[in-house]
Amino acid sequence: MKTAIIILLVIASVVIIAATLMMEPKTNAGSLFGQESNIYGTSVHRPKDALLNKMTIFSGVVFVLSLIALLAL
């Protein structure tokens, strides 16, 4: 049981790191370097960022819960 929780903890931490690194920076300097945007000034790639944001939040919750479970054993 302890090994399964440790594996879940490692997987959650890797997903958090990967999703965070794949997110687009939230600066306005992107338009200076040719970043695509629509007429309202928001990025075209927002659905990808929304998915990565949800993955990060979900993985964070799994990480905290598995850490609490590991400490309880």
PDB file of N, CA, C, O and CB in Angstrom:
ATOM      1  N   MET A   1       0.821  -1.194   0.000  1.00  0.00           N
ATOM      2  CA  MET A   1       0.000   0.000   0.000  1.00  0.00           C
ATOM      3  C   MET A   1       0.865   1.258   0.000  1.00  0.00           C
ATOM      4  O   MET A   1       0.589   2.231  -0.702  1.00  0.00           O
ATOM      5  CB  MET A   1      -0.934  -0.002   1.203  1.00  0.00           C
ATOM      6  N   LYS A   2       1.916   1.204   0.809  1.00  0.00           N
ATOM      7  CA  LYS A   2       2.805   2.365   0.902  1.00  0.00           C
ATOM      8  C   LYS A   2       3.510   2.621  -0.437  1.00  0.00           C
ATOM      9  O   LYS A   2       3.713   3.770  -0.829  1.00  0.00           O
ATOM     10  CB  LYS A   2       3.849   2.154   2.023  1.00  0.00           C
ATOM     11  N   THR A   3       3.874   1.554  -1.123  1.00  0.00           N
ATOM     12  CA  THR A   3       4.546   1.695  -2.415  1.00  0.00           C
ATOM     13  C   THR A   3       3.612   2.317  -3.453  1.00  0.00           C
ATOM     14  O   THR A   3       4.044   3.142  -4.258  1.00  0.00           O
ATOM     15  CB  THR A   3       5.050   0.328  -2.909  1.00  0.00           C
ATOM     16  N   ALA A   4       2.353   1.933  -3.441  1.00  0.00           N
ATOM     17  CA  ALA A   4       1.385   2.488  -4.392  1.00  0.00           C
ATOM     18  C   ALA A   4       1.183   3.989  -4.158  1.00  0.00           C
ATOM     19  O   ALA A   4       1.047   4.759  -5.108  1.00  0.00           O
ATOM     20  CB  ALA A   4       0.036   1.747  -4.278  1.00  0.00           C
ATOM     21  N   ILE A   5       1.165   4.390  -2.900  1.00  0.00           N
ATOM     22  CA  ILE A   5       0.998   5.816  -2.601  1.00  0.00           C
ATOM     23  C   ILE A   5       2.227   6.604  -3.027  1.00  0.00           C
ATOM     24  O   ILE A   5       2.108   7.726  -3.518  1.00  0.00           O
ATOM     25  CB  ILE A   5       0.729   6.028  -1.102  1.00  0.00           C
ATOM     26  N   ILE A   6       3.414   6.018  -2.842  1.00  0.00           N
ATOM     27  CA  ILE A   6       4.644   6.695  -3.274  1.00  0.00           C
ATOM     28  C   ILE A   6       4.674   6.834  -4.787  1.00  0.00           C
ATOM     29  O   ILE A   6       5.085   7.872  -5.304  1.00  0.00           O
ATOM     30  CB  ILE A   6       5.888   5.927  -2.789  1.00  0.00           C
ATOM     31  N   ILE A   7       4.245   5.798  -5.504  1.00  0.00           N
ATOM     32  CA  ILE A   7       4.199   5.867  -6.971  1.00  0.00           C
ATOM     33  C   ILE A   7       3.205   6.935  -7.424  1.00  0.00           C
ATOM     34  O   ILE A   7       3.490   7.688  -8.355  1.00  0.00           O
ATOM     35  CB  ILE A   7       3.815   4.490  -7.570  1.00  0.00           C
ATOM     36  N   LEU A   8       2.040   7.006  -6.775  1.00  0.00           N
ATOM     37  CA  LEU A   8       1.051   8.040  -7.092  1.00  0.00           C
ATOM     38  C   LEU A   8       1.607   9.430  -6.818  1.00  0.00           C
ATOM     39  O   LEU A   8       1.350  10.363  -7.579  1.00  0.00           O
ATOM     40  CB  LEU A   8      -0.234   7.822  -6.284  1.00  0.00           C
ATOM     41  N   LEU A   9       2.362   9.573  -5.744  1.00  0.00           N
ATOM     42  CA  LEU A   9       2.984  10.849  -5.391  1.00  0.00           C
ATOM     43  C   LEU A   9       3.998  11.281  -6.445  1.00  0.00           C
ATOM     44  O   LEU A   9       4.047  12.453  -6.818  1.00  0.00           O
ATOM     45  CB  LEU A   9       3.661  10.750  -4.023  1.00  0.00           C
ATOM     46  N   VAL A  10       4.799  10.346  -6.922  1.00  0.00           N
ATOM     47  CA  VAL A  10       5.807  10.657  -7.949  1.00  0.00           C
ATOM     48  C   VAL A  10       5.130  11.016  -9.268  1.00  0.00           C
ATOM     49  O   VAL A  10       5.549  11.961  -9.936  1.00  0.00           O
ATOM     50  CB  VAL A  10       6.771   9.459  -8.152  1.00  0.00           C
ATOM     51  N   ILE A  11       4.099  10.282  -9.651  1.00  0.00           N
ATOM     52  CA  ILE A  11       3.391  10.575 -10.899  1.00  0.00           C
ATOM     53  C   ILE A  11       2.736  11.952 -10.835  1.00  0.00           C
ATOM     54  O   ILE A  11       2.799  12.719 -11.796  1.00  0.00           O
ATOM     55  CB  ILE A  11       2.329   9.494 -11.187  1.00  0.00           C
ATOM     56  N   ALA A  12       2.110  12.263  -9.707  1.00  0.00           N
ATOM     57  CA  ALA A  12       1.479  13.578  -9.561  1.00  0.00           C
ATOM     58  C   ALA A  12       2.496  14.695  -9.625  1.00  0.00           C
ATOM     59  O   ALA A  12       2.229  15.738 -10.221  1.00  0.00           O
ATOM     60  CB  ALA A  12       0.714  13.657  -8.253  1.00  0.00           C
ATOM     61  N   SER A  13       3.664  14.500  -9.021  1.00  0.00           N
ATOM     62  CA  SER A  13       4.680  15.551  -9.056  1.00  0.00           C
ATOM     63  C   SER A  13       5.252  15.741 -10.457  1.00  0.00           C
ATOM     64  O   SER A  13       5.540  16.869 -10.857  1.00  0.00           O
ATOM     65  CB  SER A  13       5.802  15.227  -8.079  1.00  0.00           C
ATOM     66  N   VAL A  14       5.418  14.662 -11.201  1.00  0.00           N
ATOM     67  CA  VAL A  14       5.920  14.777 -12.579  1.00  0.00           C
ATOM     68  C   VAL A  14       4.895  15.492 -13.460  1.00  0.00           C
ATOM     69  O   VAL A  14       5.270  16.304 -14.306  1.00  0.00           O
ATOM     70  CB  VAL A  14       6.244  13.374 -13.163  1.00  0.00           C
ATOM     71  N   VAL A  15       3.611  15.200 -13.270  1.00  0.00           N
ATOM     72  CA  VAL A  15       2.559  15.866 -14.051  1.00  0.00           C
ATOM     73  C   VAL A  15       2.512  17.355 -13.712  1.00  0.00           C
ATOM     74  O   VAL A  15       2.331  18.182 -14.605  1.00  0.00           O
ATOM     75  CB  VAL A  15       1.178  15.211 -13.784  1.00  0.00           C
ATOM     76  N   ILE A  16       2.672  17.704 -12.443  1.00  0.00           N
ATOM     77  CA  ILE A  16       2.685  19.116 -12.055  1.00  0.00           C
ATOM     78  C   ILE A  16       3.838  19.848 -12.726  1.00  0.00           C
ATOM     79  O   ILE A  16       3.658  20.941 -13.261  1.00  0.00           O
ATOM     80  CB  ILE A  16       2.786  19.257 -10.530  1.00  0.00           C
ATOM     81  N   ILE A  17       5.013  19.250 -12.697  1.00  0.00           N
ATOM     82  CA  ILE A  17       6.188  19.885 -13.303  1.00  0.00           C
ATOM     83  C   ILE A  17       6.022  20.024 -14.808  1.00  0.00           C
ATOM     84  O   ILE A  17       6.299  21.085 -15.367  1.00  0.00           O
ATOM     85  CB  ILE A  17       7.453  19.082 -12.989  1.00  0.00           C
ATOM     86  N   ALA A  18       5.570  18.958 -15.474  1.00  0.00           N
ATOM     87  CA  ALA A  18       5.415  18.988 -16.933  1.00  0.00           C
ATOM     88  C   ALA A  18       4.348  19.994 -17.363  1.00  0.00           C
ATOM     89  O   ALA A  18       4.552  20.745 -18.317  1.00  0.00           O
ATOM     90  CB  ALA A  18       5.057  17.593 -17.458  1.00  0.00           C
ATOM     91  N   ALA A  19       3.220  20.012 -16.670  1.00  0.00           N
ATOM     92  CA  ALA A  19       2.143  20.933 -17.040  1.00  0.00           C
ATOM     93  C   ALA A  19       2.557  22.383 -16.808  1.00  0.00           C
ATOM     94  O   ALA A  19       2.203  23.262 -17.593  1.00  0.00           O
ATOM     95  CB  ALA A  19       0.870  20.616 -16.244  1.00  0.00           C
ATOM     96  N   THR A  20       3.296  22.635 -15.747  1.00  0.00           N
ATOM     97  CA  THR A  20       3.751  23.990 -15.467  1.00  0.00           C
ATOM     98  C   THR A  20       4.748  24.463 -16.522  1.00  0.00           C
ATOM     99  O   THR A  20       4.705  25.617 -16.949  1.00  0.00           O
ATOM    100  CB  THR A  20       4.381  24.061 -14.076  1.00  0.00           C
ATOM    101  N   LEU A  21       5.633  23.582 -16.936  1.00  0.00           N
ATOM    102  CA  LEU A  21       6.623  23.968 -17.945  1.00  0.00           C
ATOM    103  C   LEU A  21       6.017  24.166 -19.325  1.00  0.00           C
ATOM    104  O   LEU A  21       6.560  24.921 -20.132  1.00  0.00           O
ATOM    105  CB  LEU A  21       7.707  22.927 -18.022  1.00  0.00           C
ATOM    106  N   MET A  22       4.901  23.504 -19.611  1.00  0.00           N
ATOM    107  CA  MET A  22       4.277  23.621 -20.924  1.00  0.00           C
ATOM    108  C   MET A  22       3.339  24.821 -21.044  1.00  0.00           C
ATOM    109  O   MET A  22       2.878  25.132 -22.142  1.00  0.00           O
ATOM    110  CB  MET A  22       3.519  22.364 -21.233  1.00  0.00           C
ATOM    111  N   MET A  23       3.050  25.500 -19.932  1.00  0.00           N
ATOM    112  CA  MET A  23       2.157  26.665 -19.983  1.00  0.00           C
ATOM    113  C   MET A  23       2.830  27.844 -20.673  1.00  0.00           C
ATOM    114  O   MET A  23       4.047  28.018 -20.605  1.00  0.00           O
ATOM    115  CB  MET A  23       1.720  27.068 -18.568  1.00  0.00           C
ATOM    116  N   GLU A  24       2.009  28.646 -21.338  1.00  0.00           N
ATOM    117  CA  GLU A  24       2.494  29.863 -21.973  1.00  0.00           C
ATOM    118  C   GLU A  24       2.712  30.932 -20.905  1.00  0.00           C
ATOM    119  O   GLU A  24       1.936  31.018 -19.954  1.00  0.00           O
ATOM    120  CB  GLU A  24       1.498  30.359 -23.057  1.00  0.00           C
ATOM    121  N   PRO A  25       3.754  31.745 -21.047  1.00  0.00           N
ATOM    122  CA  PRO A  25       3.932  32.837 -20.082  1.00  0.00           C
ATOM    123  C   PRO A  25       2.793  33.846 -20.191  1.00  0.00           C
ATOM    124  O   PRO A  25       2.248  34.059 -21.274  1.00  0.00           O
ATOM    125  CB  PRO A  25       5.285  33.541 -20.304  1.00  0.00           C
ATOM    126  N   LYS A  26       2.442  34.455 -19.089  1.00  0.00           N
ATOM    127  CA  LYS A  26       1.295  35.362 -19.063  1.00  0.00           C
ATOM    128  C   LYS A  26       1.727  36.830 -19.154  1.00  0.00           C
ATOM    129  O   LYS A  26       1.092  37.698 -18.554  1.00  0.00           O
ATOM    130  CB  LYS A  26       0.481  35.139 -17.790  1.00  0.00           C
ATOM    131  N   THR A  27       2.782  37.108 -19.886  1.00  0.00           N
ATOM    132  CA  THR A  27       3.244  38.484 -20.038  1.00  0.00           C
ATOM    133  C   THR A  27       2.674  39.097 -21.305  1.00  0.00           C
ATOM    134  O   THR A  27       2.277  38.373 -22.218  1.00  0.00           O
ATOM    135  CB  THR A  27       4.776  38.543 -20.061  1.00  0.00           C
ATOM    136  N   ASN A  28       2.629  40.415 -21.373  1.00  0.00           N
ATOM    137  CA  ASN A  28       2.139  41.109 -22.561  1.00  0.00           C
ATOM    138  C   ASN A  28       3.248  41.389 -23.562  1.00  0.00           C
ATOM    139  O   ASN A  28       2.993  41.989 -24.607  1.00  0.00           O
ATOM    140  CB  ASN A  28       1.473  42.405 -22.167  1.00  0.00           C
ATOM    141  N   ALA A  29       4.453  40.975 -23.271  1.00  0.00           N
ATOM    142  CA  ALA A  29       5.572  41.223 -24.170  1.00  0.00           C
ATOM    143  C   ALA A  29       5.556  40.285 -25.379  1.00  0.00           C
ATOM    144  O   ALA A  29       6.362  40.454 -26.293  1.00  0.00           O
ATOM    145  CB  ALA A  29       6.883  41.074 -23.418  1.00  0.00           C
ATOM    146  N   GLY A  30       4.662  39.310 -25.399  1.00  0.00           N
ATOM    147  CA  GLY A  30       4.619  38.356 -26.498  1.00  0.00           C
ATOM    148  C   GLY A  30       4.248  38.991 -27.823  1.00  0.00           C
ATOM    149  O   GLY A  30       4.678  38.513 -28.873  1.00  0.00           O
ATOM    150  N   SER A  31       3.464  40.052 -27.801  1.00  0.00           N
ATOM    151  CA  SER A  31       3.072  40.696 -29.051  1.00  0.00           C
ATOM    152  C   SER A  31       4.252  41.417 -29.699  1.00  0.00           C
ATOM    153  O   SER A  31       4.239  41.654 -30.906  1.00  0.00           O
ATOM    154  CB  SER A  31       1.931  41.679 -28.802  1.00  0.00           C
ATOM    155  N   LEU A  32       5.245  41.759 -28.931  1.00  0.00           N
ATOM    156  CA  LEU A  32       6.440  42.380 -29.496  1.00  0.00           C
ATOM    157  C   LEU A  32       7.229  41.406 -30.354  1.00  0.00           C
ATOM    158  O   LEU A  32       7.924  41.806 -31.288  1.00  0.00           O
ATOM    159  CB  LEU A  32       7.323  42.922 -28.390  1.00  0.00           C
ATOM    160  N   PHE A  33       7.117  40.127 -30.031  1.00  0.00           N
ATOM    161  CA  PHE A  33       7.885  39.117 -30.731  1.00  0.00           C
ATOM    162  C   PHE A  33       7.038  38.283 -31.680  1.00  0.00           C
ATOM    163  O   PHE A  33       7.447  37.186 -32.060  1.00  0.00           O
ATOM    164  CB  PHE A  33       8.560  38.224 -29.744  1.00  0.00           C
ATOM    165  N   GLY A  34       5.892  38.766 -32.062  1.00  0.00           N
ATOM    166  CA  GLY A  34       5.067  38.111 -33.069  1.00  0.00           C
ATOM    167  C   GLY A  34       4.137  37.051 -32.535  1.00  0.00           C
ATOM    168  O   GLY A  34       3.742  36.157 -33.283  1.00  0.00           O
ATOM    169  N   GLN A  35       3.777  37.116 -31.283  1.00  0.00           N
ATOM    170  CA  GLN A  35       2.838  36.149 -30.735  1.00  0.00           C
ATOM    171  C   GLN A  35       1.466  36.375 -31.344  1.00  0.00           C
ATOM    172  O   GLN A  35       1.014  37.512 -31.477  1.00  0.00           O
ATOM    173  CB  GLN A  35       2.774  36.250 -29.197  1.00  0.00           C
ATOM    174  N   GLU A  36       0.805  35.280 -31.715  1.00  0.00           N
ATOM    175  CA  GLU A  36      -0.510  35.401 -32.327  1.00  0.00           C
ATOM    176  C   GLU A  36      -1.547  35.805 -31.292  1.00  0.00           C
ATOM    177  O   GLU A  36      -1.535  35.307 -30.166  1.00  0.00           O
ATOM    178  CB  GLU A  36      -0.913  34.088 -32.997  1.00  0.00           C
ATOM    179  N   SER A  37      -2.425  36.688 -31.664  1.00  0.00           N
ATOM    180  CA  SER A  37      -3.534  37.056 -30.779  1.00  0.00           C
ATOM    181  C   SER A  37      -4.720  37.442 -31.644  1.00  0.00           C
ATOM    182  O   SER A  37      -4.559  37.757 -32.823  1.00  0.00           O
ATOM    183  CB  SER A  37      -3.138  38.227 -29.813  1.00  0.00           C
ATOM    184  N   ASN A  38      -5.900  37.418 -31.066  1.00  0.00           N
ATOM    185  CA  ASN A  38      -7.076  37.806 -31.819  1.00  0.00           C
ATOM    186  C   ASN A  38      -7.327  39.303 -31.646  1.00  0.00           C
ATOM    187  O   ASN A  38      -6.489  40.003 -31.078  1.00  0.00           O
ATOM    188  CB  ASN A  38      -8.305  36.989 -31.373  1.00  0.00           C
ATOM    189  N   ILE A  39      -8.457  39.800 -32.121  1.00  0.00           N
ATOM    190  CA  ILE A  39      -8.689  41.250 -32.114  1.00  0.00           C
ATOM    191  C   ILE A  39      -8.894  41.812 -30.712  1.00  0.00           C
ATOM    192  O   ILE A  39      -8.785  43.020 -30.502  1.00  0.00           O
ATOM    193  CB  ILE A  39      -9.892  41.582 -32.967  1.00  0.00           C
ATOM    194  N   TYR A  40      -9.191  40.939 -29.752  1.00  0.00           N
ATOM    195  CA  TYR A  40      -9.399  41.415 -28.389  1.00  0.00           C
ATOM    196  C   TYR A  40      -8.113  41.407 -27.569  1.00  0.00           C
ATOM    197  O   TYR A  40      -8.122  41.813 -26.407  1.00  0.00           O
ATOM    198  CB  TYR A  40     -10.446  40.568 -27.702  1.00  0.00           C
ATOM    199  N   GLY A  41      -7.016  40.955 -28.154  1.00  0.00           N
ATOM    200  CA  GLY A  41      -5.739  40.968 -27.469  1.00  0.00           C
ATOM    201  C   GLY A  41      -5.465  39.741 -26.621  1.00  0.00           C
ATOM    202  O   GLY A  41      -4.446  39.684 -25.932  1.00  0.00           O
ATOM    203  N   THR A  42      -6.349  38.763 -26.655  1.00  0.00           N
ATOM    204  CA  THR A  42      -6.101  37.545 -25.891  1.00  0.00           C
ATOM    205  C   THR A  42      -5.439  36.525 -26.796  1.00  0.00           C
ATOM    206  O   THR A  42      -5.593  36.574 -28.016  1.00  0.00           O
ATOM    207  CB  THR A  42      -7.414  36.978 -25.290  1.00  0.00           C
ATOM    208  N   SER A  43      -4.719  35.624 -26.212  1.00  0.00           N
ATOM    209  CA  SER A  43      -3.969  34.642 -26.978  1.00  0.00           C
ATOM    210  C   SER A  43      -4.904  33.633 -27.643  1.00  0.00           C
ATOM    211  O   SER A  43      -5.981  33.329 -27.130  1.00  0.00           O
ATOM    212  CB  SER A  43      -2.968  33.921 -26.077  1.00  0.00           C
ATOM    213  N   VAL A  44      -4.477  33.134 -28.771  1.00  0.00           N
ATOM    214  CA  VAL A  44      -5.251  32.133 -29.503  1.00  0.00           C
ATOM    215  C   VAL A  44      -5.131  30.772 -28.803  1.00  0.00           C
ATOM    216  O   VAL A  44      -6.006  29.921 -28.964  1.00  0.00           O
ATOM    217  CB  VAL A  44      -4.766  32.035 -30.979  1.00  0.00           C
ATOM    218  N   HIS A  45      -4.075  30.560 -28.040  1.00  0.00           N
ATOM    219  CA  HIS A  45      -3.777  29.262 -27.444  1.00  0.00           C
ATOM    220  C   HIS A  45      -4.360  29.103 -26.036  1.00  0.00           C
ATOM    221  O   HIS A  45      -3.794  28.355 -25.239  1.00  0.00           O
ATOM    222  CB  HIS A  45      -2.283  29.058 -27.398  1.00  0.00           C
ATOM    223  N   ARG A  46      -5.435  29.754 -25.706  1.00  0.00           N
ATOM    224  CA  ARG A  46      -6.028  29.683 -24.372  1.00  0.00           C
ATOM    225  C   ARG A  46      -6.615  28.313 -24.026  1.00  0.00           C
ATOM    226  O   ARG A  46      -6.525  27.919 -22.863  1.00  0.00           O
ATOM    227  CB  ARG A  46      -7.098  30.721 -24.250  1.00  0.00           C
ATOM    228  N   PRO A  47      -7.212  27.558 -24.960  1.00  0.00           N
ATOM    229  CA  PRO A  47      -7.740  26.245 -24.562  1.00  0.00           C
ATOM    230  C   PRO A  47      -6.642  25.312 -24.040  1.00  0.00           C
ATOM    231  O   PRO A  47      -6.876  24.536 -23.114  1.00  0.00           O
ATOM    232  CB  PRO A  47      -8.451  25.588 -25.745  1.00  0.00           C
ATOM    233  N   LYS A  48      -5.457  25.388 -24.628  1.00  0.00           N
ATOM    234  CA  LYS A  48      -4.347  24.571 -24.145  1.00  0.00           C
ATOM    235  C   LYS A  48      -3.953  24.990 -22.737  1.00  0.00           C
ATOM    236  O   LYS A  48      -3.699  24.138 -21.885  1.00  0.00           O
ATOM    237  CB  LYS A  48      -3.141  24.681 -25.092  1.00  0.00           C
ATOM    238  N   ASP A  49      -3.901  26.292 -22.483  1.00  0.00           N
ATOM    239  CA  ASP A  49      -3.556  26.780 -21.156  1.00  0.00           C
ATOM    240  C   ASP A  49      -4.629  26.416 -20.137  1.00  0.00           C
ATOM    241  O   ASP A  49      -4.308  26.112 -18.988  1.00  0.00           O
ATOM    242  CB  ASP A  49      -3.351  28.287 -21.185  1.00  0.00           C
ATOM    243  N   ALA A  50      -5.883  26.442 -20.536  1.00  0.00           N
ATOM    244  CA  ALA A  50      -6.959  26.071 -19.622  1.00  0.00           C
ATOM    245  C   ALA A  50      -6.847  24.594 -19.241  1.00  0.00           C
ATOM    246  O   ALA A  50      -7.030  24.238 -18.077  1.00  0.00           O
ATOM    247  CB  ALA A  50      -8.335  26.361 -20.259  1.00  0.00           C
ATOM    248  N   LEU A  51      -6.552  23.745 -20.205  1.00  0.00           N
ATOM    249  CA  LEU A  51      -6.385  22.324 -19.927  1.00  0.00           C
ATOM    250  C   LEU A  51      -5.185  22.090 -19.018  1.00  0.00           C
ATOM    251  O   LEU A  51      -5.271  21.307 -18.072  1.00  0.00           O
ATOM    252  CB  LEU A  51      -6.223  21.538 -21.231  1.00  0.00           C
ATOM    253  N   LEU A  52      -4.072  22.756 -19.293  1.00  0.00           N
ATOM    254  CA  LEU A  52      -2.888  22.594 -18.456  1.00  0.00           C
ATOM    255  C   LEU A  52      -3.125  23.114 -17.045  1.00  0.00           C
ATOM    256  O   LEU A  52      -2.613  22.554 -16.076  1.00  0.00           O
ATOM    257  CB  LEU A  52      -1.700  23.311 -19.080  1.00  0.00           C
ATOM    258  N   ASN A  53      -3.904  24.187 -16.932  1.00  0.00           N
ATOM    259  CA  ASN A  53      -4.225  24.731 -15.617  1.00  0.00           C
ATOM    260  C   ASN A  53      -5.065  23.735 -14.816  1.00  0.00           C
ATOM    261  O   ASN A  53      -4.823  23.536 -13.626  1.00  0.00           O
ATOM    262  CB  ASN A  53      -4.969  26.072 -15.756  1.00  0.00           C
ATOM    263  N   LYS A  54      -6.050  23.109 -15.464  1.00  0.00           N
ATOM    264  CA  LYS A  54      -6.873  22.111 -14.787  1.00  0.00           C
ATOM    265  C   LYS A  54      -6.054  20.886 -14.396  1.00  0.00           C
ATOM    266  O   LYS A  54      -6.248  20.322 -13.319  1.00  0.00           O
ATOM    267  CB  LYS A  54      -8.039  21.696 -15.678  1.00  0.00           C
ATOM    268  N   MET A  55      -5.132  20.471 -15.278  1.00  0.00           N
ATOM    269  CA  MET A  55      -4.259  19.346 -14.958  1.00  0.00           C
ATOM    270  C   MET A  55      -3.378  19.661 -13.758  1.00  0.00           C
ATOM    271  O   MET A  55      -3.161  18.800 -12.905  1.00  0.00           O
ATOM    272  CB  MET A  55      -3.395  18.982 -16.163  1.00  0.00           C
ATOM    273  N   THR A  56      -2.873  20.878 -13.686  1.00  0.00           N
ATOM    274  CA  THR A  56      -2.020  21.269 -12.580  1.00  0.00           C
ATOM    275  C   THR A  56      -2.795  21.277 -11.267  1.00  0.00           C
ATOM    276  O   THR A  56      -2.291  20.800 -10.250  1.00  0.00           O
ATOM    277  CB  THR A  56      -1.411  22.640 -12.842  1.00  0.00           C
ATOM    278  N   ILE A  57      -4.003  21.809 -11.279  1.00  0.00           N
ATOM    279  CA  ILE A  57      -4.817  21.850 -10.068  1.00  0.00           C
ATOM    280  C   ILE A  57      -5.189  20.437  -9.624  1.00  0.00           C
ATOM    281  O   ILE A  57      -5.080  20.117  -8.440  1.00  0.00           O
ATOM    282  CB  ILE A  57      -6.086  22.689 -10.299  1.00  0.00           C
ATOM    283  N   PHE A  58      -5.622  19.596 -10.546  1.00  0.00           N
ATOM    284  CA  PHE A  58      -5.985  18.222 -10.210  1.00  0.00           C
ATOM    285  C   PHE A  58      -4.786  17.449  -9.667  1.00  0.00           C
ATOM    286  O   PHE A  58      -4.907  16.724  -8.679  1.00  0.00           O
ATOM    287  CB  PHE A  58      -6.557  17.509 -11.437  1.00  0.00           C
ATOM    288  N   SER A  59      -3.628  17.604 -10.311  1.00  0.00           N
ATOM    289  CA  SER A  59      -2.433  16.907  -9.855  1.00  0.00           C
ATOM    290  C   SER A  59      -1.978  17.422  -8.495  1.00  0.00           C
ATOM    291  O   SER A  59      -1.460  16.657  -7.681  1.00  0.00           O
ATOM    292  CB  SER A  59      -1.311  17.058 -10.875  1.00  0.00           C
ATOM    293  N   GLY A  60      -2.166  18.707  -8.249  1.00  0.00           N
ATOM    294  CA  GLY A  60      -1.830  19.266  -6.944  1.00  0.00           C
ATOM    295  C   GLY A  60      -2.686  18.687  -5.840  1.00  0.00           C
ATOM    296  O   GLY A  60      -2.191  18.393  -4.752  1.00  0.00           O
ATOM    297  N   VAL A  61      -3.968  18.521  -6.114  1.00  0.00           N
ATOM    298  CA  VAL A  61      -4.876  17.924  -5.127  1.00  0.00           C
ATOM    299  C   VAL A  61      -4.500  16.465  -4.875  1.00  0.00           C
ATOM    300  O   VAL A  61      -4.471  16.017  -3.729  1.00  0.00           O
ATOM    301  CB  VAL A  61      -6.347  18.024  -5.604  1.00  0.00           C
ATOM    302  N   VAL A  62      -4.214  15.730  -5.944  1.00  0.00           N
ATOM    303  CA  VAL A  62      -3.794  14.326  -5.794  1.00  0.00           C
ATOM    304  C   VAL A  62      -2.481  14.250  -5.021  1.00  0.00           C
ATOM    305  O   VAL A  62      -2.304  13.365  -4.184  1.00  0.00           O
ATOM    306  CB  VAL A  62      -3.640  13.645  -7.182  1.00  0.00           C
ATOM    307  N   PHE A  63      -1.565  15.170  -5.298  1.00  0.00           N
ATOM    308  CA  PHE A  63      -0.275  15.208  -4.606  1.00  0.00           C
ATOM    309  C   PHE A  63      -0.466  15.411  -3.108  1.00  0.00           C
ATOM    310  O   PHE A  63       0.110  14.679  -2.303  1.00  0.00           O
ATOM    311  CB  PHE A  63       0.610  16.324  -5.181  1.00  0.00           C
ATOM    312  N   VAL A  64      -1.272  16.401  -2.731  1.00  0.00           N
ATOM    313  CA  VAL A  64      -1.487  16.704  -1.312  1.00  0.00           C
ATOM    314  C   VAL A  64      -2.204  15.547  -0.620  1.00  0.00           C
ATOM    315  O   VAL A  64      -1.821  15.158   0.483  1.00  0.00           O
ATOM    316  CB  VAL A  64      -2.299  18.007  -1.152  1.00  0.00           C
ATOM    317  N   LEU A  65      -3.230  14.999  -1.248  1.00  0.00           N
ATOM    318  CA  LEU A  65      -3.959  13.889  -0.628  1.00  0.00           C
ATOM    319  C   LEU A  65      -3.087  12.646  -0.474  1.00  0.00           C
ATOM    320  O   LEU A  65      -3.167  11.961   0.546  1.00  0.00           O
ATOM    321  CB  LEU A  65      -5.194  13.551  -1.453  1.00  0.00           C
ATOM    322  N   SER A  66      -2.261  12.346  -1.467  1.00  0.00           N
ATOM    323  CA  SER A  66      -1.386  11.180  -1.349  1.00  0.00           C
ATOM    324  C   SER A  66      -0.288  11.422  -0.318  1.00  0.00           C
ATOM    325  O   SER A  66       0.149  10.482   0.346  1.00  0.00           O
ATOM    326  CB  SER A  66      -0.765  10.838  -2.709  1.00  0.00           C
ATOM    327  N   LEU A  67       0.158  12.653  -0.176  1.00  0.00           N
ATOM    328  CA  LEU A  67       1.156  12.967   0.843  1.00  0.00           C
ATOM    329  C   LEU A  67       0.561  12.811   2.245  1.00  0.00           C
ATOM    330  O   LEU A  67       1.216  12.287   3.146  1.00  0.00           O
ATOM    331  CB  LEU A  67       1.696  14.399   0.645  1.00  0.00           C
ATOM    332  N   ILE A  68      -0.672  13.264   2.424  1.00  0.00           N
ATOM    333  CA  ILE A  68      -1.351  13.093   3.715  1.00  0.00           C
ATOM    334  C   ILE A  68      -1.575  11.609   4.009  1.00  0.00           C
ATOM    335  O   ILE A  68      -1.410  11.165   5.145  1.00  0.00           O
ATOM    336  CB  ILE A  68      -2.703  13.851   3.724  1.00  0.00           C
ATOM    337  N   ALA A  69      -1.949  10.851   2.988  1.00  0.00           N
ATOM    338  CA  ALA A  69      -2.157   9.410   3.165  1.00  0.00           C
ATOM    339  C   ALA A  69      -0.847   8.707   3.511  1.00  0.00           C
ATOM    340  O   ALA A  69      -0.828   7.780   4.320  1.00  0.00           O
ATOM    341  CB  ALA A  69      -2.765   8.794   1.893  1.00  0.00           C
ATOM    342  N   LEU A  70       0.241   9.151   2.898  1.00  0.00           N
ATOM    343  CA  LEU A  70       1.543   8.547   3.185  1.00  0.00           C
ATOM    344  C   LEU A  70       1.992   8.854   4.615  1.00  0.00           C
ATOM    345  O   LEU A  70       2.571   8.000   5.286  1.00  0.00           O
ATOM    346  CB  LEU A  70       2.593   9.049   2.184  1.00  0.00           C
ATOM    347  N   LEU A  71       1.725  10.060   5.068  1.00  0.00           N
ATOM    348  CA  LEU A  71       2.084  10.420   6.440  1.00  0.00           C
ATOM    349  C   LEU A  71       1.196   9.726   7.469  1.00  0.00           C
ATOM    350  O   LEU A  71       1.621   9.505   8.603  1.00  0.00           O
ATOM    351  CB  LEU A  71       1.998  11.926   6.622  1.00  0.00           C
ATOM    352  N   ALA A  72      -0.027   9.383   7.087  1.00  0.00           N
ATOM    353  CA  ALA A  72      -0.928   8.706   8.010  1.00  0.00           C
ATOM    354  C   ALA A  72      -0.550   7.242   8.211  1.00  0.00           C
ATOM    355  O   ALA A  72      -0.891   6.650   9.235  1.00  0.00           O
ATOM    356  CB  ALA A  72      -2.351   8.804   7.507  1.00  0.00           C
ATOM    357  N   LEU A  73       0.149   6.656   7.248  1.00  0.00           N
ATOM    358  CA  LEU A  73       0.539   5.230   7.379  1.00  0.00           C
ATOM    359  C   LEU A  73       1.757   5.052   8.244  1.00  0.00           C
ATOM    360  O   LEU A  73       2.208   3.926   8.452  1.00  0.00           O
ATOM    361  CB  LEU A  73       0.809   4.619   6.014  1.00  0.00           C
TER     362      LEU A  73
END
